Amino acid sequence: MGSSNLQDALNQSAAQYMPELSGKFEQNVWRAIQSRKMNDARESIWAAFITICLRPTWAIAASVVVLCISISFGTMEVNMSQNTAHAQLNLGVFSAEAPTLPSTLLTHSR
């Protein structure tokens, strides 16, 4: 396409009638631009957060925190289950402080 053909096409499109735009057209355009900027900003925030989290320093720190929390919860669960098992099986009678056992009646004075 030569430059004269391009110029003819531009002149022809300029000569065509342009319809009137509604009064809210400009507001709608600006609203669309702002919403796209907000979406881009939101996506860039998430991308930055993920990038920071994937750095080795942060990944190691997060792994250590998760490991410490899981160990502490595991220890609490084991302690609670042992206490429950002792209470259900009445294993407290075998302790040295149990005064009702025949072997401890002789050693404790009332």
C-alpha positions in Angstrom: 0.0 0.0 0.0 1.6 3.3 -1.1 1.5 6.5 0.9 -1.1 8.0 -1.4 -3.4 5.0 -0.8 -2.9 5.4 2.9 -3.6 9.2 2.7 -6.8 8.5 0.7 -8.0 6.0 3.3 -7.3 8.5 6.1 -9.1 11.3 4.3 -12.1 9.0 3.6 -12.4 7.9 7.2 -12.1 11.6 8.4 -14.9 12.6 6.0 -17.3 10.0 7.4 -19.9 11.0 10.0 -18.9 10.3 13.6 -21.8 9.5 15.9 -22.3 11.5 19.1 -21.0 9.9 22.2 -23.0 9.6 25.4 -22.3 12.0 28.3 -21.0 9.2 30.5 -18.6 7.9 27.8 -15.6 9.8 29.3 -16.5 8.6 32.8 -16.8 5.0 31.6 -13.4 5.2 29.9 -11.7 6.5 33.0 -13.4 3.9 35.2 -12.2 1.2 32.9 -8.6 2.6 32.9 -8.7 2.8 36.7 -10.0 -0.7 37.2 -7.3 -2.1 34.9 -4.6 -0.2 36.9 -6.0 -1.6 40.1 -6.0 -5.1 38.7 -2.5 -4.7 37.5 -1.4 -3.3 40.9 -3.1 -6.2 42.7 -1.4 -8.7 40.5 2.0 -7.0 40.9 1.6 -7.1 44.7 0.9 -10.8 44.7 3.8 -11.4 42.3 6.1 -9.4 44.6 4.9 -11.4 47.6 5.4 -14.7 45.9 8.9 -13.6 44.7 9.9 -12.6 48.2 8.6 -15.8 49.7 10.5 -17.9 47.2 13.8 -16.4 48.1 16.0 -18.9 50.0 16.3 -16.8 53.1 12.5 -16.4 53.5 11.8 -20.0 52.5 14.2 -21.3 55.2 12.8 -19.0 57.8 9.3 -20.1 57.0 10.3 -23.8 57.1 11.9 -23.3 60.5 8.8 -21.6 61.9 6.5 -24.3 60.6 8.8 -27.0 62.0 8.9 -25.4 65.4 5.1 -25.0 65.6 4.5 -28.6 64.4 7.0 -30.0 67.0 5.3 -28.0 69.8 1.9 -29.1 68.8 3.1 -32.7 68.5 4.6 -32.6 71.9 1.4 -31.2 73.4 -0.7 -33.9 71.7 1.6 -36.7 73.0 1.4 -35.3 76.6 -2.3 -35.0 76.4 -2.8 -38.6 75.1 -0.5 -40.0 77.8 -2.4 -38.3 80.5 -5.7 -39.5 79.0 -4.4 -43.1 78.8 -3.1 -43.1 82.4 -6.5 -41.7 83.6 -8.5 -44.2 81.7 -6.4 -47.2 82.7 -6.1 -46.0 86.3 -2.3 -46.4 86.1 -1.8 -43.9 89.0 -2.1 -46.7 91.5 1.4 -47.9 90.6 3.0 -44.6 91.7 5.2 -44.5 94.8 2.8 -42.0 96.4 -0.2 -44.4 96.3 -0.9 -45.1 100.1 -3.4 -47.9 99.6 -1.1 -50.5 98.1 0.1 -53.1 100.6 3.8 -52.4 99.8 3.4 -48.7 100.7 1.3 -49.2 103.8 4.3 -50.4 105.7 6.5 -47.5 104.6 4.1 -44.6 105.2 2.9 -43.7 108.6 -0.5 -42.1 109.0 
